[in-house]
Amino acid sequence: MSSFKVQGTSTSVKAQKGAYPLCNKNERRLNRIRRLSVDLDNSASKSLKSELCPNRIIMAVKAALVFVVAAVLLAYYCNEHVPEGIAEPRMFAKVQGLLFRTALDVAKIGEYLGIGTEAQNFRSVTAALLNVGLKLKGSSYRDGLKVTDTMFNGVKVRVYEPTSAVQSTSKVPGLLYFHGGGWVICNVDIYDGLTAHAAKQLGAVVVSVDYRLAPEYVFPAAFDDSVAATKFFLQNAEKYNVDRTRIGISGDSAGGNLAAAVTLVLAKEKDLPKLKTQALIYPVLQAINFNTPSYIAHGHLNTLSTDLMISFWLWYLNNDLSFKKVFEANNHTGVQIKKSQYAGYADPKMVDTPVKIKKENIKFPEIPNIATILDPRFAPLMADDADLKGLPPTYVMTCEYDVLRDDGVMYARRLGKTGVEVNHDHYEHGFHAFLNSFDDYELAGTAMQNFLAYLKKNL
């Protein structure tokens, strides 16, 4: 781990080109699956005409096909090449193979076969895969906690109260946590182990917010839920024996986006207690520039590819993937925006990484809701310096093998320049979403310890 400064990327752009033939192989596999689906549909249609094959049988056969394909893909992806700089290859292979690639490909195949949408399928498959792991671990991590599912201002939340805090005569600190998942997947159940662990280790009341998910609920639904839940906790802290002046906010990935956005907005509220700190774990902070060094260097990685991150942004923005190619080419903003102060807020020059920036074609179509990407509630890195001043002490965690690395680096540096106290931990051998495996792998466990140590000191 290094502090505040990002080291040079260990993988050159040329070295990464070897990964792309795999994409072609995968496409050929998907084409074979599509042809098989067409044959299946033709066969099913003939059977329907003879009234021997009702729709439910067709769907059952298609579901079985998806299951078989999933098993094949899982075996393939879990044995894909792992970058040499990854500290624990087995963990990386599990995350990239099980969660991201297999789940995403199965989601796409399911949509093609008429089983749900890609986003819905991705959510269902990841939940099923991750819930298996949770059941295997059991619920011992909840020992010593009072866990309650309730509502804060109409928003579903899960409250973790350490037994010691419930019985204490003195007030304890509090923490609001927003789960990751690209605003599309995951929930408080999947993050149950992480948030329960945090509550026990901190001796604090932790509130895990189950905000509404995209694409069923596009921006600003998740943000609005996050603000509403945070305000309720600040206003009703005493009900949970929490000191309202010692409440912090945290989240990972898309949850880090929500935590940062809520902090920006509530900093202007005069009638509420101030948040004590914000802790952002590999946060998603900007959609104005997909041509940063980390997107260029690591956009092909299966743990979180550029392709998937852009899908997440678009599902959250307006649920319209028709502009995906424009975003991937970084041509979704016009000349005025590219030359504005907003572009400067996501300037790759803030990152000490020697990667050649790709040239851009600034011709672009008119994109609905494009102004939203400049809204700090949607993309916190777009906040101007005046709004950054006065924010609470901030913790930022970034990983080398992550397209979002530079989002966190740029935010940390901008905050520091405006006078905000910043603690930035950068894991040179880490990758996106590794913290969720804190109890299985050494590097993730170390990162969790450092994250909680910061919170203990600053809550």
N, C-alpha and C positions, 0 to 999 in steps of 0.2 A: 504494500500500500504506500502511496505517496500522498503528500498533502498539498492541495491547491493547484499544483502544476501538472498538466497532462504531459506525459512523456511521448516521444515520437512513436508513431504506430510501428508495430513490429512486423507487419505484413505489407509488402509493397503492392501497388495496384496491379503490376504485372503478375505477381504471384497469385493473385486472387482469380485470375482469368481461368485457372484450372477448374474452378468450381462450376463454371457455366455449362460445360458439356453434360453435367449431371441434370441440369434443368431440361436440356433437350431430351435426355433419356426419360425423364419424368413426363414430359409432354407426350412422348411416344406411348408411354404406358397409359396415360389418360386417354389418348386417341383410341387405343385398343379397347379400353373400358367403354368409351362412348359407342364404338361399333358394336360391342357386345350388348349394350343397352338398347341400341336400335333393333338388333335381332330379337332381343327379349320383347320389346314393344310390339314388333311385327307378329311374333308368335302369340303374344297375349291378345292382340287384336283379332286374330283368327279364332282363338278360343272363345273370345267374347261373343263373336258372331254366332257361335254354336251354343252359347249360353252355358259353357262348361268352365269358364274361368272368371269369376267375379272380380271386381276391382281390388278387394282386400287380398286376394291371392297374388295379384300382380304386385301390390305393394309389399307383401311378405317376401316374395322372391327378390324384389329389388333390394329390400333391406338386408336379405341374406347375402346378396351380391356385394353390397357396401361393406358388410362385416368381413367377408373374405378379403376384399381389397384392402381394408384397414389392416388386417393381419399381415398381408404381404408388404404394405408400405411401412408398417412399424418395424418389421424385421430389416428392411432395407435402410431406412433412415437412421436407425440406432447404430448402424455400422458405417455411416458416412464418415468422411474425413473430418478430423477435428483440428483446428488451428494449433500450431505448435506452442503458442504462448499461453494457452488455456491451462490453468493450474491443475484442474481435476477433470480430465477428459471424460470420465464416465458420467459425471454429473451433466456436463455439456451435452453429451450424446443423448442422455435421457430427456433433457429438456427440449432439445431441438428435434429429436425423433418422435418422442411420445406426444408432447404437448402441441408444438407449433406445426411441424410439417404433416404428421399423420392426421391430426385433427383438422387442419385446414384443407388438406386434399380430400379427406372424407366429406367435409362440409360442401366442397365444390361439386363432388361427384353426386352427393345427395340432392343438391339443387338441380343438377342436370337430369337426374332421374325423377324429378318431380316431388322430392321429399323435402319440404321446407325451403327456406332461403339459405344462402351461404352463411349469413350472419347468425341466423337462428341455429343452424346445424353446428356451426363452430362453437357456439355457446353450449349446446347440449352435449357435444362430444367431449369438450374440455372438462365440463362439469362431471361427466361420467367417469372419465379417466382419473381426475384428481380426487373425486370422492372415494374411489377404490383405495387410493393411498391413505386417505384419512381414516377409513374404516380399519385398515390394517394396523394403523398406529394406535387405535383405540381413543379413549377420551381422558386418559390419565392427566393430560396437560391441563385439564380444567380443575384438578384437585386444588382445594384451597381458594376457590373462586365462587362467587355467586354470579350466575350468568342469567341475564334476563333479556328476552326479546320484547321490545316495546316500540312506541312511536314518539318522535320528537317533532312537534309542529307538522304532523301528518306524514313524516318520513320514517320509514322502517329503520331501526337501529338495534344493535346488540350491545348491551352494557355488561362489562366485566368488572366486578367489584371484589377485590381481595378481601378475604375474611378479616384480615387484620385491619383493613380500612373501614369495614362496616362496624367493627367493634371499637375502633379508635375514638378517643375523646377529642383528639385534635384533627383538624382538617388535612386532607391529603391532596396531592396534585391530580390533575386530570389530563387526558389526551384523547383527541378525536383522530380517528384513523380512517383514511379513504383507500379502499382496495384498488389494485391495478386491474388491467384487462382491457385497455383500449376503449374504455367507456362502453364496451360491448359484451365482454365475457366476465366471468367470475362473480363472486358475491361474498357475503359475510361468512357463509358456511365454509367456503374454500379457504378463507383467511383465518378461520377459527383458531388454528394452532399458533399462528404468528401473533395475533392480538391477545390471546390468552397468555402466551409466554411474556409478552410485553407488560401486561397488567401485573403478573406475579413478580417479575424482576424489578419493576419500577415501584411496586407498592402503590400503584396509582389506579384510579378508575379510568378504564379505557372504553371509549364509545366507538364501535365500528359501524360506519354508516352504509346502509344498503340502498344507495341512490338508484334512481331509475336508469335503465340502460338504453343505449342506442342499438339499432336504428329505430326501434319503436318510439323512442322518445329522444328527439334530436336536441342539440343545444338550443336553449340554456337549461334543459330539464335537470341534468345531473348537477350542474352548477347551482341552480336554484335550491335543489334538495340539500346540497352541501351547506349552503348559507343558512337555510332554515334550521337544520339540525344543529349547526354550530351556535347560532343565536340562542336556541332553546337551552343548550347546555350551559352557556355563559350566564343566562338569566335564571337558571334553576339549579346551579351547582350545589347549593346547600342541601338539596334533597338527597344528594349522593355523598354528603359529607366531604365535598370537594371545595378547596379554596379557589374561588373564582379568579383570583389574581395569579394563579399558578396553572393555568390551562394552556396546553400547547396543541399544535395541529401537525399532522403528518400524513404521508401517503407515498405509494410507490407507483412509478410509471404514470398511467392516466390519473391515478389517485394523487400523485405528486402534483400533477397539473391542477387538480381541484383544490388541493391544500394551498398551493401558491395563489390561485385565483381568489379563494376565500380570504386569505390573509390580506391581499391587496385591497379588497372591497371593505372588509371590516376595519382596516386601519383608519378609514375615514369616518367610522361611526363614533360619535361623541358620547352616546348614551349607553355604550357597552364597555365592559372591562376589556382591556387590551390583551391580545394573545401573548403569552409569555415567550413563545418560540415557534418557529416552523422548521420541520425536518423533512427534506425532500429527497426521496430515494429514486435514483435514475429517472428524474421527472421528464415528462413530455411538455415542452414549453413554447414551441413555435412551429408554424406551418407555412412560413413565408419563404424558407430556403431549405430545399432538400439537396443542396449542393455543398453542404459543409464537409470538412474532412472526414468526420466519423460516418456520415452517410456514404461517402465515396469509398472509404476503406472497408466498411463492414456491412454495407447494404445487402450483400449476398448471403449473410449468415442466416441460418434457419431459426435461430432463437428469436430474432425480430428483424425481418428483412425490410428493406425500403418499401417493397410492394405491399406487405402487410400493414406497415405503419401508415401508409397513405390510405389504405382501405379503412383503417380505424378512423383517421381524420375525416374522411368523407362520410362514413356512416354517422359520425357524431355531428358533422356540419349540416348535411341535408339529405343523407341517405341516397345519394346519386353518384354511382360509380362510373357514370358515362364520361366523366372528366378525368378519370384516373391516369390515362396516358399523358395528359397535359401536365398533371401534377408531377408525374415521374420524370418528365423532361424539364421540370422546374420552370415551365412556361405559363404558370397559372397566375402570374402577376405581371402587370404592364410596366412600361418604362417609368411612369411617374412613381410607382411604388418601389421599383428597384433602385431608384435614385433618391428615395425619401429617407427620413430619419428612421423609419421602421426597418428598412434594410440594414441600416447601421446597427440596430439593436441585435441583429443576428449575423454580424460580420465575422466570417471565418478567420479574419486576421487576429481575433482575440484568442485564438487557439494556437498553441505552439506545436503545430504538427505539419511536417513537410509533405503535404499531399497536393498534387497538381489539381487545381480547380477546373472543372469542365466548363467549356464555353457554352453560352446559352443563346438560343434563338428567341428573341423577345416577341415574336408574333404569337398571338394567343386568341382564343375565342372568348366571348363574353361568358363569364361564369356566374351563375346566381349565387348570392350570399358571399361573394368574394371579400367584401368589406369586413365580414365577420372575422377573418383571420387576423385582422389588425386590432381586434377587441381584446384587451388584457384579460377579460373574464374567460375568453376562449383560449387565448395564447398568452400567458403571463409575461413572457419575454418582451412583448410589445408594449409594456408599461413604460411611460417616460421616466426620466430620472427623478422628477419631482415626486412621482408616486412611489418610487422605491425608497426615497429618504424617509427615515422614521419607521421602517419596518422592523419587526423584532429580530433578535439574534437568529441566525439561520444556519442550519446544517444541510449540506448537500453531499450526497453520495453519487459517484459516477463510476462506470466500469469501462475498461479499454475496449472490450469487444461488444460494442453496443452502438447502434446508429444514433441513440439519444445522448451519447457521451457529451457532445459539444453543446447541446442545449443546457445541460447542467453547468458546464464550465463557463459558458458565456453569462449565465445568470449569476453565478457566484462572483465573477469578476465585476459585473455591472453593480451588483449590490455592494461589493467592497469599495468600489470607487465612489459610491454615494454615502459612504460612512457607516453602512450596516456591518455589524460584527458577523463574520462568516467563518464557519469551520467546514472545510471541503476535504473529504476523504475520497481519494481516487484509487481504485483497485486495478492495477496494471494487468492482472491475470484473471479478472472477473468478467462476467458477461451478463446480459440483461436477464432479469428475473431470478438471479442466483440466490437472493436472500431468502426466498421461500423454502429453500432446502437447508436452512440454518442448523437443523438438528441432525443432518445426515452427512454434511461435508465440512471439512476444516475451514476453508476460506470463507464460506458463507457463515459459519459459526463465529469466526473472528469479526466479520463485518457486522453481524448482529450485536456482538459484545460492544463494539465501538459505537454503534448507533445508540444502544441503550445507555452506555456510559455518558454520551453527550446529553441525553435527555435527563438522566439522573442529576447531572450537574446544572442543567438549565431550566428545569421545571420548578 
